[in-house]
Amino acid sequence: MSPSIKLNIAKVQQRIAEAEKKYGRKTDSVQLMAVSKTRPASMVRAAADAGLTEIGENYLQEALDKQRELADLGLTWHFIGPIQSNKTRAIAEHFDWVHSVDRLKIAQRLNDQRPETMAPLNICLQVNISGEESKSGLPLEELDSLADQLAAMPNISARGLMAIPQATDSINDQRQAFTQLADALHRLQQKHPTMTTLSMGMSNDMDAAIAEGASIVRIGTDIFGPRQ
């Protein structure tokens, strides 16, 4: 095991625990996902050896290669990158979660292509919470309609929302964006009680996300170090 990865994970877990306590969250209410895009399978194995089981990947072919190499570990694989239509079958067949669904066409394809021998695919709807043209995600005003349409699909399970807010060093600005996502989820839960997941917070804004109710934080750099 890489000593640095093990130490980094311990530091992130301590940071999560401190934020849970500071902001009145229940102990262990925030799940840590290791984001391993562009990192070799050996690094993912080191993270697994340190106890992490939730792995997030952005690039399909890279993820499939790692899944084959790490099949002995029983990891839970999350697809968190933008989704092209020609990639949906492989995603539906090889992932446990997808955090980046932002349009009906993609949701329908994932539902239709999910093998019936597998459990329903867990889906988070990605919201463009800051309205950035360069970011994927649907606007808040389209959430209700898409959530209603997902509810009729038997091979996927709508589990919550994901967002990547505009980068800022201001924790108040970070919290404001995450508050919008949390409020949107609470509204959806009245009609769709399975939607309990808030996938939000990365290395630079994790504390603000936990303050506003994050249930999954997606951490790459603080676990694996800066990309080379």
Secondary structure, 3 states (H helix, E strand, C coil): CCHHHHHHHHHHHHHHHHHHHHCCCCCCCCEEEEECCCCCHHHHHHHHHCCCCEEEECCHHHHHHHHHHCHHHCCEEEECCCCCHHHHHHHHHHCCEEEEECCHHHHHHHHHHCCCCCCCEEEEEEECCCCCCCCCCECHHHHHHHHHHHCCCCCEEEEEEEECCCCCCCHHHHHHHHHHHHHHHHHHHCCCCCCCEEECCCCCCHHHHHHCCCCEEEECHHHHCCCC
